[in-house]
Amino acid sequence: MDLLIKNIRVIDPHNRIDGTRDVLISGRSFAEIGKNIRKKTSRIIDGTGLWLIPGLIDMHCHLREPGNEEEETIMSGGYSAASGGFTTICCQANTEPPVDSKVVAGYIFEKAKNSPIQVLPFGTVTVGRKGTVLSPMGELVEEGVIGFSDDGNCVMDSLIFRRALEYSKTWGKIVVSHSEDQMLTKNGVMNEGLLSTKLGLRGIPREAESIMVYRDICLAELTGARLHLAHLTTKESVSLVKEAKKKLKNITCEVAVHHLILTEEALVNYDANAKVSPPLRTQADIKALVKGIKENVIDAIVTDHAPHTEEEKGSGIENAPFGMIGFETALPLAMSLTDYGLKPIQILEKMSVNPAKIIGIKPNSICEGYQANCVIFDPKKEWVLTKDNIKSLSKNTPFLGKKITGKVLVTFYQGTPVYSDKTIL
């Protein structure tokens, strides 16, 4: 299929391009990019007022298959992600059974062949994510995992985590830390503070995160291995990483979109859809996280897409599992950070180029000869998120019923439109 997109704003952080262009997609690739392209083709899109951006890469999500397919499958998650502008998603290893063997990793890769986009799994750090015995890391790498993570659980044993970092150097893969002192967070529901006291909910202290971030940084310095810190939420964590990066080059970190948008106030009405791990913090923390993005202390913005059924989330805020879905709202919500002075190209760098570098894959780029993994985005389109228009099997999000500005119109993977809202294509 040949497709010519005329007069569209191309924002490509890989090549530092932000300007109006014509773009010709032929087959799987970008054939020509320039101004006033004259090409006879059966399909022409007027891109006036729209953006063309690289396919997003989410390096932190949960797909639930195998084990909890009623919440999400690899196929449904892939389509949900495509509708949000993602062309590669990296699923965490906390499935049931977890990805601690070649069998489970192979199963995910086999299922992913039918996904509309690329799905890349993590393997576990420890067997069963129990934090006591290292997983067969070499076998998992042979199967194709992109790194190691016990996400959802912290590897509390410092010696075990040290060994994981040391062994990971053999393959040059990242080890992801869910930095949380789980003795401090036990039975916690939300951020510890005046609000948690007022609501009568057990709090999760911010120190539970910063203590383990400090430990993990120390172990990264000791071992020289590649450490990736997942879903940072506090200003103290940002400060620790900023200081560490002055002398260490082997540390990267991420922030989830919802930690940049929502504060603990989202739980005032006991909305279990806003119960996440780590918890939503304060406006001061959001300001520190945004500053961390501006200063390149924070490397990536992720969804931490965590689907759960309505029954689970409806079991009361203390019993409900942690997590919210995020594929379909991530891009427009992230773009709202321009209100803090961030530029779209800076935000996209954290959602496309940097994740590719961290996990070791070729970045998406709107460049002649590159695979056409890209997204047509309307930055001004307003829409309301409802259960009916969510593509994920799960609907657990505090943004239900909210008006959102910015909408993915078409997502292309290898030149093929894998999602379209049918307004322009």
C-alpha positions in Angstrom: 0.0 0.0 0.0 1.2 3.5 -0.9 0.0 6.3 1.3 0.8 10.0 1.0 0.3 12.2 4.0 0.3 15.9 3.1 1.2 18.9 5.3 1.5 17.1 8.6 3.6 18.2 11.5 6.4 15.6 11.9 7.9 15.3 15.4 10.8 12.9 15.4 13.0 13.1 18.5 15.5 10.5 17.0 16.4 13.0 14.3 15.5 16.2 16.2 12.9 17.1 13.6 9.8 19.2 14.4 8.3 20.7 11.3 5.7 20.4 8.5 6.4 17.7 5.9 4.9 15.5 3.3 5.4 11.8 4.1 5.1 8.9 1.6 4.7 5.4 3.1 5.3 2.6 0.6 5.0 -1.1 1.7 6.5 -1.4 5.1 8.7 1.7 5.0 9.0 5.4 4.7 9.8 6.0 1.0 10.1 9.8 0.9 9.9 12.6 3.4 10.0 16.2 2.2 8.0 19.2 1.0 5.5 19.2 -1.8 5.9 15.5 -2.7 4.0 14.8 -5.9 3.2 11.2 -6.2 0.2 9.5 -7.8 -1.3 7.2 -5.2 -4.7 5.9 -4.4 -4.6 7.1 -0.8 -3.9 10.7 0.3 -4.4 12.1 3.8 -4.6 15.8 4.5 -2.5 16.1 7.7 -3.2 19.8 8.3 -3.4 20.3 12.0 -2.3 16.8 12.8 1.0 15.3 14.1 3.0 12.4 12.7 5.1 10.9 15.5 7.2 7.7 15.9 5.4 4.6 17.2 5.6 4.7 21.0 7.5 2.1 23.0 6.1 1.2 26.4 8.8 -0.5 28.5 6.6 -1.3 31.4 3.2 -3.0 31.2 1.3 -6.0 32.3 -0.6 -8.3 30.0 -1.8 -11.0 32.4 -1.4 -13.9 30.0 -0.7 -16.7 31.0 -2.9 -17.1 34.0 -5.4 -14.2 34.2 -6.8 -13.9 30.7 -10.1 -12.5 31.9 -8.1 -9.3 32.8 -6.1 -9.0 29.6 -4.6 -11.2 26.9 -1.5 -10.6 24.7 -3.9 -10.0 21.8 -6.3 -7.7 23.6 -3.4 -5.8 25.2 -1.7 -5.4 21.9 -4.8 -3.9 20.3 -5.4 -1.7 23.3 -1.8 -0.5 23.1 -2.1 0.1 19.3 -5.1 2.3 19.8 -3.0 4.4 22.2 -0.1 4.8 19.6 2.2 2.1 20.8 4.0 -0.2 18.3 6.2 -2.0 20.9 5.2 -3.0 24.4 7.3 -4.8 27.0 5.3 -7.0 29.4 6.4 -7.6 32.9 7.1 -11.1 34.2 4.4 -11.3 37.0 2.1 -13.6 35.2 0.8 -16.9 36.6 3.0 -18.8 36.2 5.7 -16.1 36.1 8.2 -15.8 33.3 11.0 -17.7 35.1 11.4 -20.5 32.5 12.0 -21.0 28.8 8.6 -22.6 28.6 6.6 -19.5 29.7 8.9 -17.1 27.8 8.4 -19.2 24.7 4.7 -19.3 25.2 4.5 -15.5 25.3 6.6 -15.1 22.1 4.4 -17.7 20.3 1.2 -15.9 21.3 2.8 -12.5 20.4 3.1 -13.6 16.8 -0.6 -12.8 16.4 -0.5 -9.5 18.1 -1.0 -6.4 16.0 2.2 -4.9 17.4 5.5 -6.1 18.8 5.4 -7.7 22.3 8.6 -8.2 24.2 8.6 -9.9 27.6 10.9 -9.5 30.6 12.1 -12.6 32.5 12.0 -12.7 36.3 15.0 -11.9 38.5 14.2 -14.8 40.9 12.3 -18.1 40.6 8.6 -17.5 41.3 9.4 -13.8 42.0 10.1 -15.0 45.6 13.4 -13.2 46.0 15.4 -16.2 47.2 16.8 -18.1 44.2 18.0 -16.5 40.9 16.1 -17.4 37.8 17.8 -19.3 34.9 18.9 -16.0 33.4 21.0 -17.5 30.6 18.1 -19.7 29.4 15.7 -16.8 29.5 18.1 -14.6 27.4 18.4 -17.4 24.8 14.6 -17.4 24.6 14.7 -13.7 23.9 13.7 -11.8 27.1 14.8 -8.1 27.1 15.8 -8.0 30.7 14.9 -9.1 34.2 12.3 -7.9 36.6 10.4 -9.1 39.6 8.0 -6.1 39.2 5.3 -6.1 41.8 7.8 -7.6 44.3 11.1 -6.0 45.5 14.1 -8.3 45.7 14.6 -7.6 49.4 17.7 -9.7 49.8 20.6 -7.4 48.9 23.0 -10.3 48.2 20.5 -11.9 45.8 20.0 -8.6 44.0 23.8 -8.1 43.8 24.3 -11.5 42.2 21.5 -10.8 39.7 23.2 -7.6 38.7 26.6 -9.3 38.4 25.2 -12.2 36.3 23.3 -9.8 34.0 26.5 -8.3 32.8 27.2 -11.6 30.9 24.4 -10.6 28.5 24.3 -6.9 28.9 20.7 -6.9 29.9 19.0 -4.5 32.3 17.9 -5.5 35.7 14.7 -3.7 36.7 14.1 -2.8 40.4 10.7 -2.4 41.9 12.3 -0.2 44.6 10.1 -0.7 47.7 10.9 -1.8 51.2 8.0 -4.2 51.6 8.4 -4.3 55.3 7.5 -0.6 55.4 4.7 -0.9 52.9 3.0 -4.0 54.4 -0.9 -3.7 54.2 -0.5 -0.1 52.9 -3.2 1.4 50.6 -2.1 4.9 49.7 0.6 7.6 50.3 1.2 8.1 54.0 0.3 11.5 55.2 -2.5 13.7 56.5 -4.9 12.5 53.8 -4.4 8.8 54.6 -5.0 9.6 58.3 -8.2 11.5 57.4 -9.5 8.7 55.2 -8.6 6.1 57.8 -6.4 4.2 55.3 -3.0 2.6 56.1 -0.3 4.7 54.6 2.7 3.8 52.5 5.7 6.0 53.5 7.7 7.6 50.8 10.9 6.4 52.5 10.0 2.8 51.5 10.9 3.9 48.0 13.9 6.1 48.6 15.6 3.6 50.9 15.6 0.9 48.2 16.5 3.4 45.5 19.6 4.2 47.5 20.4 0.6 48.0 20.0 -0.3 44.4 22.2 2.6 43.3 24.9 1.4 45.7 24.7 -2.1 44.2 24.8 -0.7 40.7 28.0 1.2 41.6 29.4 -1.9 43.2 28.7 -4.3 40.3 28.9 -2.0 37.3 25.8 -3.7 35.9 22.9 -1.9 34.1 20.2 -1.0 36.7 16.8 0.4 35.7 14.7 1.9 38.4 11.0 1.4 37.8 8.1 3.9 38.4 9.7 6.5 40.6 7.3 8.6 42.5 9.0 10.9 45.0 11.2 14.0 44.9 13.7 12.2 47.2 14.1 9.4 44.6 14.7 12.0 41.8 17.4 13.6 43.9 19.1 10.3 44.6 19.2 9.4 40.9 20.3 12.9 39.9 23.3 12.7 42.2 24.1 9.1 41.2 24.1 10.0 37.5 26.9 12.6 38.0 29.3 9.7 38.3 27.5 6.6 37.1 26.5 5.8 33.5 24.8 2.5 34.2 21.6 3.7 35.8 18.3 4.6 34.0 14.9 5.2 35.4 11.3 5.7 34.5 8.1 7.4 35.7 4.5 6.2 35.0 2.1 8.7 33.4 -0.4 8.5 36.2 2.3 9.6 38.7 2.7 12.7 36.6 -1.0 13.6 36.4 -2.7 12.4 39.6 -2.0 13.0 43.3 -3.2 11.2 46.4 -6.3 13.4 46.2 -7.7 11.0 43.6 -8.5 8.6 46.5 -10.6 11.1 48.4 -13.8 9.2 47.4 -12.2 5.8 48.0 -11.9 5.2 44.3 -10.1 1.8 44.0 -9.2 2.6 40.4 -6.7 5.1 41.7 -5.1 2.6 44.0 -1.7 1.9 42.5 1.7 0.6 43.5 3.8 2.7 44.2 1.0 5.0 45.3 0.0 8.4 44.0 1.9 11.1 45.9 1.7 14.9 46.1 1.8 17.9 43.8 5.4 18.6 45.1 6.4 15.2 43.9 4.9 15.8 40.5 6.8 19.0 40.1 10.0 17.1 41.0 9.3 14.4 38.5 8.6 16.9 35.7 11.8 18.7 36.6 13.6 15.3 36.4 12.2 14.9 32.9 13.4 18.3 31.9 16.9 17.7 33.2 17.1 14.2 31.7 17.4 12.6 35.1 14.3 10.6 34.2 14.9 8.6 31.0 11.5 7.1 30.2 7.7 7.7 30.6 5.8 4.4 30.8 2.2 3.3 31.3 2.5 0.6 33.9 -0.7 -0.7 32.3 -2.2 -3.0 35.0 -5.6 -4.4 34.1 -8.0 -5.8 36.7 -11.6 -6.9 36.6 -14.5 -4.8 37.9 -15.1 -7.5 40.5 -11.6 -7.2 41.8 -11.6 -3.5 41.9 -15.1 -3.5 43.4 -14.0 -5.5 46.5 -13.4 -2.4 48.6 -10.4 -0.1 48.5 -8.4 -2.1 51.2 -8.9 -5.4 49.4 -8.7 -4.2 45.8 -5.5 -5.0 43.9 -3.1 -2.2 42.9 -3.0 -0.9 39.4 -4.8 1.0 36.6 -4.9 0.6 32.8 -3.1 3.2 30.8 -2.4 2.3 27.1 -5.2 4.3 25.7 -4.8 7.5 27.7 -1.0 7.7 28.1 -0.2 9.9 25.0 -2.8 12.6 25.5 -2.2 12.7 29.3 1.6 12.9 28.8 1.1 15.8 26.3 -0.8 17.7 28.9 2.7 18.1 30.6 3.3 20.9 28.1 1.5 23.0 30.7 4.7 22.6 32.8 6.9 23.9 29.9 7.8 20.5 28.4 8.0 20.4 24.6 6.2 17.6 22.7 9.6 16.4 21.3 10.9 16.1 24.9 7.9 14.0 25.9 8.1 11.8 22.8 11.8 11.2 23.4 10.9 9.6 26.8 8.2 7.5 25.1 10.0 6.3 22.0 13.7 6.9 21.6 14.9 6.4 25.1 13.0 3.2 25.9 14.4 1.7 22.7 18.0 2.6 23.8 17.4 1.1 27.3 16.0 -2.2 26.1 18.4 -2.4 23.2 16.2 -2.3 20.1 16.3 0.0 17.0 14.4 3.2 17.7 11.4 4.2 15.7 12.1 7.2 13.5 10.3 9.0 10.7 13.2 8.6 8.3 13.5 7.4 4.7 14.2 3.7 4.7 13.0 3.1 8.2 10.1 0.8 9.0 6.9 2.9 9.1 6.1 2.5 12.7 4.3 5.7 13.3 1.1 7.4 14.6 -1.2 10.1 13.3 -2.3 12.1 16.4 -4.8 14.9 16.7 -3.5 17.1 19.5 -6.7 19.1 19.8 -9.5 16.5 19.5 -11.6 16.2 22.6 -13.2 13.0 23.6 -14.6 11.3 26.7 -13.2 8.0 28.0 -16.0 5.5 28.5 -16.2 1.7 29.1 -17.5 1.3 25.6 -14.6 2.9 23.8 -11.8 1.2 25.9 -10.2 -1.6 23.9 -8.6 -3.3 26.9 -10.6 -6.1 28.5 -10.4 -4.3 31.8 -11.8 -0.8 32.5 -10.0 0.1 35.8 -9.1 3.7 35.4 -9.9 6.8 37.4 -10.2 8.7 34.1 -13.6 7.1 33.2 -16.1 9.7 32.2 -13.4 12.4 32.0 -12.9 14.6 28.9 -9.4 14.1 27.4 -7.7 16.3 24.8 -5.6 14.6 22.2 -6.5 11.5 20.2 -4.7 8.8 18.2 -6.3 8.6 14.8 -4.2 5.9 13.1 -1.3 3.7 14.3 0.9 2.1 11.7 3.1 -1.0 12.4 5.5 -1.9 9.6 3.5 0.2 7.2 0.1 -1.4 8.0 -2.6 0.5 9.9 -3.2 -1.7 13.0 -5.6 0.8 14.5 -7.8 3.5 13.0 -10.6 5.5 14.5 -11.9 5.7 11.0 -12.0 9.5 10.8 -9.2 9.8 8.2 -8.4 6.3 7.1 
